Amino acid sequence: MRWIDQEKIELPEGWLERAAAAKKDMDDKGLKPDDLSDVWRCLKDRFALLSDKRCWICEAPAARSDNAIDHFRPKNRVAEAKQEPSGYRWLAFDYRNFRYICTFCNSRRLDVLGGTAGGKADHFPLRNEAVRAYVATDDLDDEEPMLLDPCEDGDWKLLGCSLESGHPVPATEDLHHRKRVEISVELYHLHQDALKKMRLTQIRDLDQKISSAKDRYDELDGTPKREKKFKSALTAIRRAISPGSDFSGEMYNHVKKRRDNNYPWLQSLIDS
């Protein structure tokens, strides 16, 4: 997961008016949001551009599944809600509530091989259920979502990856945020077996790149040839942690974990 700046999304001319009209039709005619789904589906390609067509949640290669537009706050109903009707219908056509995510993160699936199940579906747990918004006049700022959000600056830095298994793990010691990671791993199905294997291959390759860069650093003797080899090793790491690479968020956090005072360039990689 990496931070996604939604303000970089270029909307089609006239889209905001179309969205407002759709919301009015939904309210006036008693329609379901899905009856007007073309309004958000037409944005799919534009949202994909912000992540090189990778899922905003798992960052798996685009070929993993057919990605789609999801509503971060569910538009129809909320599994954890204590009142009815639930669901954030008033946000059904708000582009700031849209997320570009893959079928595996979004839809409830059973991974028979790995023995796991997951998929966000209609889940949206809060830290304090008592402050959930049920109507447009309720204050969304009172809510503290338990799901990690790629559009919330800082959330992506909470998710790490195990070098032993490729399993997603918390990259923080804060107990509340560790709980958020655990819930997100389950609901986004980030522990799916096939995904873990892809992530494991990536992180072990990165770990070898870090070891190689350390060797090249130790070999520096002031000659251009040694300097060039070291810079090439740094470039390989920088590519692995740059947005648009597979699992770049978890890879970034692995470099952060491997920081070493004897190799100050590791810190400079995550600062750049």
C-alpha positions as CSV (number, residue, x, y, z in Angstrom):
1,M,0.0,0.0,0.0
2,R,1.2,3.5,-0.8
3,W,-0.4,6.9,-0.2
4,I,-2.8,7.9,-3.0
5,D,-3.3,11.7,-3.5
6,Q,-6.9,11.8,-4.8
7,E,-6.6,15.5,-5.7
8,K,-4.5,14.3,-8.6
9,I,-7.4,12.6,-10.2
10,E,-8.6,14.4,-13.4
11,L,-12.4,14.0,-13.7
12,P,-14.1,14.1,-17.1
13,E,-15.7,17.4,-18.0
14,G,-19.2,17.5,-16.6
15,W,-18.7,14.6,-14.3
16,L,-19.5,16.5,-11.1
17,E,-22.8,17.7,-12.6
18,R,-23.5,14.1,-13.6
19,A,-22.8,12.8,-10.1
20,A,-25.0,15.5,-8.6
21,A,-27.8,14.5,-10.9
22,A,-27.4,10.9,-10.1
23,K,-27.6,11.6,-6.4
24,K,-30.8,13.6,-6.9
25,D,-32.3,10.8,-9.0
26,M,-31.4,8.2,-6.4
27,D,-33.1,10.3,-3.7
28,D,-36.1,11.5,-5.7
29,K,-36.9,8.2,-7.4
30,G,-36.0,5.8,-4.6
31,L,-33.3,4.2,-6.8
32,K,-30.4,2.1,-5.4
33,P,-26.9,3.4,-5.9
34,D,-26.0,0.4,-8.1
35,D,-28.8,1.4,-10.5
36,L,-26.5,4.3,-11.4
37,S,-23.2,2.6,-11.2
38,D,-22.0,3.8,-14.6
39,V,-21.3,7.2,-12.8
40,W,-18.4,5.8,-10.9
41,R,-17.4,2.9,-13.2
42,C,-16.4,5.4,-15.9
43,L,-13.7,6.7,-13.6
44,K,-11.9,3.3,-13.4
45,D,-9.1,4.1,-15.9
46,R,-8.4,7.5,-14.4
47,F,-8.1,6.0,-10.9
48,A,-5.8,3.2,-12.3
49,L,-3.3,5.9,-13.6
50,L,-2.5,6.9,-10.0
51,S,-1.0,3.4,-9.2
52,D,0.2,2.1,-12.5
53,K,-3.0,0.0,-12.6
54,R,-2.1,-1.7,-9.3
55,C,-4.7,-2.3,-6.6
56,W,-4.4,0.6,-4.1
57,I,-4.6,-1.8,-1.2
58,C,-2.4,-4.8,-2.0
59,E,-0.2,-3.4,-4.8
60,A,-0.1,-6.8,-6.4
61,P,0.7,-7.0,-10.1
62,A,-2.2,-5.7,-12.2
63,A,-2.7,-9.2,-13.7
64,R,-3.8,-10.6,-10.3
65,S,-7.4,-9.7,-11.0
66,D,-9.7,-7.2,-12.7
67,N,-9.6,-4.1,-10.5
68,A,-12.7,-2.0,-9.9
69,I,-14.0,1.1,-8.1
70,D,-14.9,0.4,-4.5
71,H,-16.7,2.6,-2.0
72,F,-14.5,3.0,1.0
73,R,-17.5,3.7,3.1
74,P,-20.0,1.2,1.8
75,K,-22.9,2.7,-0.1
76,N,-25.6,0.1,0.6
77,R,-25.2,-1.4,4.1
78,V,-22.6,-1.8,6.7
79,A,-22.0,-5.2,8.4
80,E,-20.9,-3.7,11.7
81,A,-23.7,-1.1,12.0
82,K,-26.1,-1.3,15.0
83,Q,-28.9,0.7,13.4
84,E,-30.9,0.5,10.2
85,P,-30.8,1.7,7.5
86,S,-27.1,1.6,7.4
87,G,-24.8,2.5,4.5
88,Y,-23.4,5.8,3.3
89,R,-25.8,6.4,0.5
90,W,-25.1,10.2,0.4
91,L,-21.4,9.3,-0.5
92,A,-22.4,7.0,-3.3
93,F,-21.3,9.6,-6.0
94,D,-18.6,11.3,-4.1
95,Y,-15.3,10.5,-5.9
96,R,-13.4,11.1,-2.6
97,N,-15.1,7.9,-1.3
98,F,-13.9,5.8,-4.3
99,R,-10.9,3.4,-4.1
100,Y,-9.3,1.4,-6.9
101,I,-9.0,-2.1,-5.6
102,C,-8.8,-5.6,-6.8
103,T,-11.5,-8.3,-6.7
104,F,-9.5,-10.3,-4.0
105,C,-9.4,-7.3,-1.6
106,N,-12.9,-6.2,-2.3
107,S,-15.1,-9.3,-2.7
108,R,-15.6,-12.0,-0.1
109,R,-13.5,-15.1,-1.2
110,L,-12.4,-18.4,0.3
111,D,-8.8,-19.4,-0.2
112,V,-9.0,-23.2,0.0
113,L,-5.3,-23.8,-0.4
114,G,-4.3,-21.3,2.3
115,G,-7.2,-21.9,4.6
116,T,-8.1,-18.2,4.7
117,A,-11.1,-16.1,3.8
118,G,-11.4,-12.4,3.3
119,G,-12.7,-9.5,1.1
120,K,-13.9,-6.1,2.3
121,A,-17.5,-6.5,0.9
122,D,-19.8,-4.5,3.2
123,H,-17.5,-4.2,6.2
124,F,-16.4,-0.9,7.6
125,P,-15.5,-1.3,11.3
126,L,-15.0,1.8,13.5
127,R,-12.9,2.2,16.7
128,N,-16.1,3.6,18.4
129,E,-19.3,2.3,16.9
130,A,-21.4,4.8,18.8
131,V,-20.2,7.7,16.5
132,R,-21.1,6.0,13.2
133,A,-22.7,8.3,10.7
134,Y,-26.2,7.2,9.5
135,V,-27.3,10.4,7.7
136,A,-25.6,13.1,5.7
137,T,-25.9,15.6,8.6
138,D,-23.8,13.3,10.9
139,D,-20.1,14.3,11.2
140,L,-17.8,11.8,9.5
141,D,-14.9,13.4,11.3
142,D,-16.0,11.7,14.5
143,E,-15.4,8.3,12.9
144,E,-12.1,6.5,13.3
145,P,-12.0,3.8,10.6
146,M,-10.3,0.6,11.6
147,L,-9.5,-0.3,8.0
148,L,-6.2,1.1,6.6
149,D,-6.9,3.7,3.9
150,P,-4.5,4.3,1.0
151,C,-5.9,7.8,0.8
152,E,-5.0,8.6,4.4
153,D,-1.5,9.9,4.6
154,G,0.5,7.7,6.9
155,D,-1.7,4.6,6.9
156,W,0.6,2.9,4.3
157,K,3.5,3.1,6.6
158,L,1.8,0.9,9.1
159,L,1.9,-2.2,6.9
160,G,5.0,-4.4,6.7
161,C,5.9,-7.9,5.5
162,S,7.5,-10.9,7.0
163,L,10.8,-12.0,5.6
164,E,10.1,-15.6,6.7
165,S,6.7,-16.1,5.1
166,G,5.6,-13.1,3.1
167,H,2.7,-12.6,5.6
168,P,1.6,-9.0,6.1
169,V,2.6,-7.7,9.5
170,P,2.3,-4.4,11.5
171,A,5.2,-2.0,10.9
172,T,4.4,-0.1,14.1
173,E,4.5,-0.7,17.9
174,D,1.4,1.4,18.5
175,L,-1.3,-1.1,19.9
176,H,-4.2,0.7,18.2
177,H,-2.6,0.8,14.8
178,R,-1.4,-2.8,15.2
179,K,-5.1,-3.8,15.7
180,R,-6.0,-1.8,12.6
181,V,-3.4,-3.7,10.6
182,E,-4.7,-7.1,11.8
183,I,-8.3,-6.2,10.9
184,S,-7.2,-4.9,7.5
185,V,-5.2,-8.0,6.7
186,E,-8.2,-10.1,7.3
187,L,-10.9,-8.0,5.7
188,Y,-8.7,-7.1,2.6
189,H,-7.6,-10.7,2.5
190,L,-4.0,-9.7,2.4
191,H,-3.0,-13.1,3.8
192,Q,-4.2,-15.0,0.8
193,D,-1.7,-17.8,0.0
194,A,-0.9,-16.7,-3.6
195,L,-0.4,-13.1,-2.5
196,K,1.9,-14.1,0.3
197,K,4.0,-16.1,-2.1
198,M,4.3,-13.2,-4.5
199,R,5.2,-10.8,-1.6
200,L,7.7,-13.3,-0.2
201,T,9.6,-13.5,-3.5
202,Q,9.7,-9.7,-3.7
203,I,10.9,-9.1,-0.2
204,R,13.6,-11.7,-0.3
205,D,14.9,-10.3,-3.6
206,L,15.0,-6.9,-2.0
207,D,16.8,-8.2,1.1
208,Q,19.5,-9.6,-1.2
209,K,19.7,-6.2,-2.9
210,I,20.3,-4.6,0.4
211,S,23.0,-7.1,1.3
212,S,24.7,-6.6,-2.1
213,A,24.6,-2.8,-1.6
214,K,26.3,-3.2,1.8
215,D,29.0,-5.2,0.1
216,R,29.5,-2.6,-2.6
217,Y,29.6,0.1,0.1
218,D,32.3,-1.8,2.1
219,E,34.3,-2.1,-1.1
220,L,34.5,1.6,-1.8
221,D,38.1,2.7,-2.3
222,G,37.7,6.1,-4.0
223,T,37.8,4.8,-7.5
224,P,35.1,5.6,-10.1
225,K,34.5,1.9,-10.8
226,R,33.7,1.0,-7.2
227,E,31.5,4.1,-6.9
228,K,29.5,3.2,-10.0
229,K,28.9,-0.3,-8.7
230,F,27.6,1.1,-5.4
231,K,25.3,3.6,-7.1
232,S,23.9,0.8,-9.3
233,A,23.1,-1.2,-6.2
234,L,21.3,1.7,-4.6
235,T,19.3,2.3,-7.8
236,A,18.1,-1.3,-7.7
237,I,16.8,-0.8,-4.1
238,R,15.2,2.6,-5.0
239,R,13.3,1.0,-7.9
240,A,11.9,-1.7,-5.6
241,I,10.5,0.8,-3.1
242,S,9.2,3.3,-5.6
243,P,5.5,3.7,-6.2
244,G,4.4,1.6,-9.1
245,S,6.6,-1.4,-8.1
246,D,5.0,-4.6,-6.8
247,F,4.3,-4.2,-3.0
248,S,6.3,-1.0,-2.9
249,G,4.9,0.1,0.4
250,E,5.9,-3.1,2.2
251,M,9.3,-3.0,0.5
252,Y,9.8,0.6,1.7
253,N,8.9,-0.4,5.2
254,H,11.4,-3.3,5.0
255,V,14.2,-0.9,4.1
256,K,13.1,1.3,7.0
257,K,13.4,-1.8,9.3
258,R,16.9,-2.6,8.0
259,R,18.3,0.9,8.8
260,D,21.8,0.6,10.2
261,N,24.1,3.4,11.5
262,N,27.0,1.8,9.7
263,Y,25.2,2.2,6.4
264,P,23.6,5.7,6.5
265,W,22.5,5.5,2.9
266,L,19.7,3.2,4.0
267,Q,18.1,6.2,5.8
268,S,18.7,8.4,2.8
269,L,16.8,5.9,0.6
270,I,13.6,6.2,2.6
271,D,14.0,10.0,3.0
272,S,14.3,10.6,-0.7
